Amino acid sequence: MKRSPRAIPHLLRHWQPVAARIRAKRRVLVFLDFDGTLAAIASRPDRVHVKPAIRRALRGLAAHKRAAITIISGRRRAELKRYVGLQKLNYLGLYGWERNGNERISAAAHAALLQAQAMLLRELAVYPGVWMEPKQHSLSVHLLHARPRARQLARRAVRALLKPFRGTLNLFENLRDLEVVPHRMPGKGAAVRRALAKPASRTALVFFFGDDLSDEPAFAAAQRGVSVLVGKRRASRARFHLRGPEEVAIVLTRIKEALE
């Protein structure tokens, strides 16, 4: 069930009970979205930057033997590794589906993506500020620089154009983009549930930090742990809120301190 924006408390103001839960567990599992969570939203995807304070906090927590960190994003796994640049972290690309970089999609899914790409390129050209980014195994329709009306119409157009591809392609709707992926990529919630089903993970305290609509299933999957909405408050399944990546770095450091 989603909570109203005002009903989501700020995590740093309610830290002591969370710290007590950390101390009571033998292990913590920390899942983090990338764009908007570890790095501020950039004007274009290739202009994103991870600040040194974020990297230091990640490195410090990852070095603790009772912590495991996973970065999970709609970006490709190789991109995540390049931008974060740290060992001892687990990187999951394409909403958790891409785990080692060698995954392949079916011929039918590849053909559907190419067909959808051609249709979207043609139909979305009339909306100023909307542009498409092919990503080999998926494609993104970016809305960040479009006016509100153009965003609304573009969303409506994408939904309509993808109706013939039901059963082959999925659509993930985000605040600033739309992601078209093969049907076999079920999303972040499924990836978190799969990780938590492992015997070694069942007694761990799980954290999930995310800012976007596609993070909502993961908030639900982490409902027994600590789910954190990063950025502007909105209706969400998350239990807590943080203002941005700088506060995420503070919390990562505090998790390490509680473990020690």
N, C-alpha and C positions, 0 to 999 in steps of 0.2 A: 504493500500500500504506500502510495506517495504521500509525503508530508508537505504542508504548505511552506513557502520560503521562511516565514517567521518562526516556524516550529522547529527549524533545524539549528541546534545550538553550535556555537563556535567551539572547536575542539580544544584550543589552548585554554579556554576559560573553564573547561571541564576535564582537565588533564589528570588530576589525581586518581579518580576511579579507573581511568584507562591504564595508568601506570601500575596500579595495583593488579589489574588483570594480566599485564605483561609479566610482572614479577611472579605471578602464580603459575605461569606456563613454562614449560621446558623449551619452547621454540616459538618463534613468530615467523609468519609468512607475509611478506609485503608485496603487493601488486600495485604497480603504478602505471597509469596512462602516461603518454608523453606530451603531446601538444596541449598547452593550456594547464598542464599539471606539473611537469618537470621543466618545461620551457614555455615562455610566454608566446602567445599566438603571434606569428610573423605575417608580414604582408604577403609573402609567398612561401610555400612549404620549404624551398631550398634556402631560405634566409633565416631559418630558426637557429637559436643559440642557447646552449646550456651554460648557465652562469657558474663560476668557480665554486660558489657556496653550495650549490646543488650537488656538484660533483664531489666535493669534500664530504658532504653528509652521506651520499650514497656509498662512497668508498669506506667511510668509517663504519657504517652499519653492516655492509657486506663482509667486512673483515671479522665480524663477530660470529663465533661458531654456532650460536643459537638462533641466527637469523638467515633467512633466504629471501632474496629480492628478485622479482620478475618485472620486467618492463613489457607492457602489452599495449599494442597500438594498431591502428589501421595502416600504418606505414609498413614498408618492407623491413624484414629483420636486419638485412645488411645496413640499411639506413640508420636504424636504431643503434646498432653497434658502432657505427661511424660517429654519430652525433654525441652519444654518451661516452664512448671511449673507455670503458672500464671492464676489467675482468671480474670474475666471481659473481657476475649477474647473469640471470637467465633472460634471454630476449625472445619474445613472441611477436611475430609480425602478422599482418592481415587478420587482425581481431582474434589472435590466438591460434590460428590454424597453422601458420608457418613456424615450425619449431626448430628446424635445422638448416633451412635454406635450400634443401634439395627436393622439396615437395613439387608435385606436378598436378595440374588440373586436367580433367578429361577433355578429349577432342570436342565433345558436344558443348561443354562449358566454354571452351576457347572460341568456338565458332559463334556461340550466342553472345559472348562479350564483344567480338568484332562487329557483329550485326547491330547490337545495341549501341556500340560506339559510333557507328556510321549514322544511325538514326538520330542520336542525341546531338552529334556535331551539327547536323543539318537543322534540327528543330530549335536548338538552344541559341543559335546565332542571333536571334532577334532580341535577346535579353542582354542589355548592356551590363558589363561587369561580371557576367557568368562565363566561366571557362572550364574546360574539361582536361583532366590529367590522366592519361592512360598509364597503368602501373603493371603491365604484363599479365598478372593474374587477377586484376581488378581495375576499376576506373573510378575516379573521383570527379564530381561536379562541384566546383567551388563557387560559393555564393558570397564570400566575405565582402567583396567590393561592389556588390549589386545593391540597388535601392530596395527598400522593403517590398514594394509592389512587384518588382522584377523577381525578387526571391520567391515570393508567393506563387507567381505564375510559373516560374521555372520548376518549383517543387511539384506543382500540379501536372506540368507537362511530363516530367520524368516518371511520375507514378503511372500516368496513362500509357506512356510509351513502353513501359516495362511489363504491362499486363500480359502480353503474349508470351513472355519468358518465364512465367510462373512455373515452378518446378525445376527450372534450370538456373535461374539467377535470384539472388536476394538483394533487397534494397535496405541499407542502413541509413536512416535519416539523422543527421546531426545538426547542431546549431548553425554551423557555418559551411557545411558541405553535405553532399549526398554520396554514399558509397555503393557502387554496384559490384557485387561479388558473386562467385559461383555458389550454388545452393549448398554445397558441402562445407562451406565456411559458416558455422552456426553462430559465431559471435563470442564476445568476451565472457558472457555468463557461462556458456558451456565450457570454455577454457578453464575458468576458475573452478567450476564444479569438478572437472576432470582432475585438476591438481589436488583438490581437497579430498578426493576419493582415495588417494594413495594412503596406505596404512600409516606411514610415517607422518602424514599431515593431519590425521584425524584429531589429534590432541593439541594441535598448534593453535595459537591465536592468529587469525587472519586479518590483515588490513587491506583495504582497496581504496586507492585515491584516483579520482577521475573527475572530469569537468563536463563531459558531453552526454548527449542523449544515448549514444551507443554504450555508455558505461552503466546505464540503469540495470540491465540484466545482471551485471557483475555485482552491483550494490546488493541486489536481491540474493545472489549466490553467497555473498559474504555477510548475510544478515546476522549470523551468530557471532560475528567478529566486530570490526570497526570499519565502517564504510564512510568515506569522506568526500563530499562535494567540494571541488576546488573552483574558485572564481566567483562569478556573480551568483547570488542566491536565486533559486528557482524551485518549483515543485519537484521533489526528488524522493527516491527511496533511501537515499543516504541518511545516516544517523547524525553526522556532524558536518561542519562547514569550515573551510579555510579560504582566505582571501586570494591566495595565489602561490606560485612556486616558492617564493621566499619563505612563506609560512610552512610549506611542505618540508623544506630543508630543516627548519626548526624542529618539526615533529620527528623527522627521521633521526635527528641527533638525540632527542629526548627518548625515543624508543631504545636507542643504544645505551643511554644512561640508565634506563629502567632495567635493562637486561643485566647490567653490571652491578 
